[in-house]
Amino acid sequence: MTPAERDQYPEREVALKNGRRGRLRFLRQDDGDRLGDLYEGLPEEAGRFYWPHPLDREHARGNAARADSPTEVVLVLELEDGSLGGYAWYRWRGNEARASGFGICVAGPCQGCGAGRVLMERLLEVAGRVGPPVMSLTCQHANARAVELYLKLGFRVIREGIVKGRRQWPAEPQYWMERRRR
Ligand SMILES: CC(C)(COP(=O)(O)OP(=O)(O)OC[C@H]1O[C@@H](n2cnc3c(N)ncnc32)[C@H](O)[C@@H]1OP(=O)(O)O)[C@@H](O)C(=O)NCCC(=O)NCCS
């Protein structure tokens, strides 16, 4: 995301259902360790549903180093104590890409408290002007909370299939979903 695009979307204060407050802002290059703390504190089950790469500090630092990439938008929820309560992103390949790929992950104590919804609503707002016109994602059937959230926010199922097993998790059914933003 370019600095000019970032300037169009100022930080936003949010309140979660568990009483915690925070702000939505874009990822910065100095967020590596905060993102690492988020990854390392995730419940084991999160790695069944969210596994773009190993959820360790090294990958967190690599992601933060790319915070200014022109083909990625990464939004974080920073809580009042400075820790990250979650983050969501989409990224695409080149100016002509039809669709971006989307990912989201919320810290254990913030799950079920509206963090996923506020992150996604803001990200969808940004996608109305930045990046490809379509956002796509995959989601296992067993991830009921995510399926519910995506359908409520206007994603539709375009295909179903099986995701390969990885680490201790077996192969299981998943949806491919899309949401047009413009
Ligand atoms: C999936 C995830 C992003 C959802 O974020 P969240 O903050 O936990 O979800 P929210 O509290 O915003 O809830 C969103 C919706 O899910 C639904 N929901 C909440 N808890 C639910 C549950 N236990 N079962 C089914 N639906 C549920 C609610 O309908 C809610 O809608 P509402 O905003 O109208 O009330 C989050 O739980 C997470 O990071 N999980 C681990 C990683 C992961 O699964 N990533 C996504 C991979 S596809």
PDBQT file of the ligand as one rigid body, heavy atoms in Angstrom, charges set to zero:
ROOT
HETATM    1  C1  LIG A 201     -12.309 -16.529  12.418  1.00  0.00    +0.000 C 
HETATM    2  C2  LIG A 201     -11.967 -15.244  13.170  1.00  0.00    +0.000 C 
HETATM    3  C3  LIG A 201     -11.155 -14.336  12.277  1.00  0.00    +0.000 C 
HETATM    4  C4  LIG A 201     -13.290 -14.524  13.515  1.00  0.00    +0.000 C 
HETATM    5  O1  LIG A 201     -12.995 -13.366  14.238  1.00  0.00    +0.000 OA
HETATM    6  P1  LIG A 201     -13.685 -13.133  15.683  1.00  0.00    +0.000 P 
HETATM    7  O2  LIG A 201     -13.217 -11.860  16.213  1.00  0.00    +0.000 OA
HETATM    8  O3  LIG A 201     -13.441 -14.357  16.506  1.00  0.00    +0.000 OA
HETATM    9  O4  LIG A 201     -15.215 -13.085  15.252  1.00  0.00    +0.000 OA
HETATM   10  P2  LIG A 201     -16.308 -11.991  15.661  1.00  0.00    +0.000 P 
HETATM   11  O5  LIG A 201     -16.421 -11.893  17.142  1.00  0.00    +0.000 OA
HETATM   12  O6  LIG A 201     -16.054 -10.733  14.907  1.00  0.00    +0.000 OA
HETATM   13  O7  LIG A 201     -17.628 -12.692  15.123  1.00  0.00    +0.000 OA
HETATM   14  C5  LIG A 201     -18.022 -12.572  13.790  1.00  0.00    +0.000 C 
HETATM   15  C6  LIG A 201     -19.308 -13.320  13.575  1.00  0.00    +0.000 C 
HETATM   16  O8  LIG A 201     -19.081 -14.709  13.810  1.00  0.00    +0.000 OA
HETATM   17  C7  LIG A 201     -20.227 -15.269  14.411  1.00  0.00    +0.000 C 
HETATM   18  N1  LIG A 201     -19.799 -16.046  15.551  1.00  0.00    +0.000 N 
HETATM   19  C8  LIG A 201     -19.137 -15.637  16.654  1.00  0.00    +0.000 A 
HETATM   20  N2  LIG A 201     -18.854 -16.693  17.433  1.00  0.00    +0.000 NA
HETATM   21  C9  LIG A 201     -19.346 -17.786  16.777  1.00  0.00    +0.000 A 
HETATM   22  C10 LIG A 201     -19.355 -19.174  17.056  1.00  0.00    +0.000 A 
HETATM   23  N3  LIG A 201     -18.813 -19.664  18.188  1.00  0.00    +0.000 N 
HETATM   24  N4  LIG A 201     -19.927 -20.010  16.155  1.00  0.00    +0.000 NA
HETATM   25  C11 LIG A 201     -20.482 -19.535  15.006  1.00  0.00    +0.000 A 
HETATM   26  N5  LIG A 201     -20.481 -18.218  14.693  1.00  0.00    +0.000 NA
HETATM   27  C12 LIG A 201     -19.931 -17.370  15.584  1.00  0.00    +0.000 A 
HETATM   28  C13 LIG A 201     -21.139 -14.210  14.868  1.00  0.00    +0.000 C 
HETATM   29  O9  LIG A 201     -22.287 -14.340  14.051  1.00  0.00    +0.000 OA
HETATM   30  C14 LIG A 201     -20.423 -12.917  14.544  1.00  0.00    +0.000 C 
HETATM   31  O10 LIG A 201     -21.302 -12.088  13.859  1.00  0.00    +0.000 OA
HETATM   32  P3  LIG A 201     -21.842 -10.711  14.505  1.00  0.00    +0.000 P 
HETATM   33  O11 LIG A 201     -20.698  -9.757  14.351  1.00  0.00    +0.000 OA
HETATM   34  O12 LIG A 201     -22.998 -10.359  13.648  1.00  0.00    +0.000 OA
HETATM   35  O13 LIG A 201     -22.189 -11.004  15.938  1.00  0.00    +0.000 OA
HETATM   36  C15 LIG A 201     -11.180 -15.559  14.487  1.00  0.00    +0.000 C 
HETATM   37  O14 LIG A 201     -11.977 -16.341  15.335  1.00  0.00    +0.000 OA
HETATM   38  C16 LIG A 201      -9.819 -16.221  14.255  1.00  0.00    +0.000 C 
HETATM   39  O15 LIG A 201      -8.824 -15.550  14.018  1.00  0.00    +0.000 OA
HETATM   40  N6  LIG A 201      -9.774 -17.572  14.339  1.00  0.00    +0.000 N 
HETATM   41  C17 LIG A 201      -8.510 -18.311  14.185  1.00  0.00    +0.000 C 
HETATM   42  C18 LIG A 201      -7.848 -18.129  12.809  1.00  0.00    +0.000 C 
HETATM   43  C19 LIG A 201      -8.843 -18.301  11.684  1.00  0.00    +0.000 C 
HETATM   44  O16 LIG A 201      -9.718 -19.125  11.725  1.00  0.00    +0.000 OA
HETATM   45  N7  LIG A 201      -8.677 -17.471  10.633  1.00  0.00    +0.000 N 
HETATM   46  C20 LIG A 201      -9.542 -17.507   9.462  1.00  0.00    +0.000 C 
HETATM   47  C21 LIG A 201      -9.111 -18.569   8.511  1.00  0.00    +0.000 C 
HETATM   48  S1  LIG A 201     -10.295 -18.800   7.162  1.00  0.00    +0.000 SA
ENDROOT
TORSDOF 0
